[in-house]
């Protein structure tokens, strides 16, 4: 299989060769259509001028023709007796068509330049052939001669042809070298990206690419680096997720197995047996809650049609959440301030109910006895804004970016007693994102925490 470097090199070299051929063909066509008739007319005028001079000065025929030939012309002076005199370098071919000599001697003008056969790869401009000349009759001392002449390309354009040959050769060589270097410069980053892809496929994310280029390849390298970091973060999160799920499942299972084994003891007192059964029941409920939360996350992650949207009264739903939490509020002597406008929201009422329950239950959990919880809902242009605020201990600034991570527990000391799995806020975030909304948190240590949810009304 050819590499991209070889393919691109062949492609660019082919473009250079094809462009050169097309350029030559276009130039040849222009010569045949435009320049050749002009050259024929120009040489005809020169031949006629030479004819008049020779007829007026028959004594200077030889010297004048030699002088003209030295200026870069080939000439043949012939008569019907077979006498031929060449001036200048000889013609490459003495291929004058049969009968043309007699026609010129009879007074006609021979237009060999204008009538020279056209060929695809031969222009005829540099063909030093007798047939590619101009012929006129000349009367010298009462005798008719035929004078054939054409420019001597070797004399007139010899140095110029060498110059253009060197110019074209150097241009092509430099172009090929430039193409090879340029293609290498283009392909090298792609090769590095290929190597980086292989590293990622093997689980290695310590990739460094040159991203300072300001072209599409630089952008690709930059985006690839971003993707690599995201994959590393996702892989690390996946590993942590698996570890956390294993831990969350193992802990209650261990408790259930231990207490179930203890219950096999027939001499166990009744009150202790009931206590063990209650612990088993709590741990079973915890496992059930964990499985439901994992299923919810899975459906939100992979099922685009998990939402069942319908119109519902947001204010009534928030009141229902407060009523459900009334026993906990009374137990901790917490005050609740509900200030909600009459808002009809379009969304999945069951999932959004989980969001409000999670935010309010967290507020109840972390607000000290005698504290205050505020719940507010209002309109802002085409959005609905719901804010849940408490005056609890607050969350340290360094923990705020991680509170929506799965299984993250800001208060490790209290999570066991609160039966927290660390999935509540992660689920809330996924539900809000599925509704094309946002959730933000602001917290000050010692003053409290405020969660703000923004949802589109339509």
Secondary structure, 3 states (H helix, E strand, C coil): CCCHHHHHHHHHHHHHHHHHHHHHHHHHHHHHHHHHHHHHHHHHHHHHHHHHHHHHCHHHHHHHHHHHHHCCEEEEEECCCCCEEEECCCCCECCCCCCHHHHHHCCCCEECCCCCCCCCCCCCCCCCECCCCEEEEEEECCEEEEEEEEECHHHHHHHHHHHHHHHHHHHHHHHHHHHHHHHHHHHHHHHHHHHHHHHHHCCCCCCCCCCCCCCHHHHHHHHHHHHHHHHHHHHHHHHHHHHHHHHHHHHHHHHHHHHHHHHCCCCCCHHHHHHHHHHHHHHHHHHHHHHHHHHHHHHHHHCCCCCCCEEEEHHHHHHHHHHHCHHHHHHCCCEEEEEECCCEEEECHHHHHHHHHHHHHHHHHHCCCCCEEEEEEEEECCEEEEEEEECCCCCCHHHHCCCCCCCCCCCCCCHHHHCCCCCHHHHHHHHHHHCCCEEEEEEECCCEEEEEEEEECC
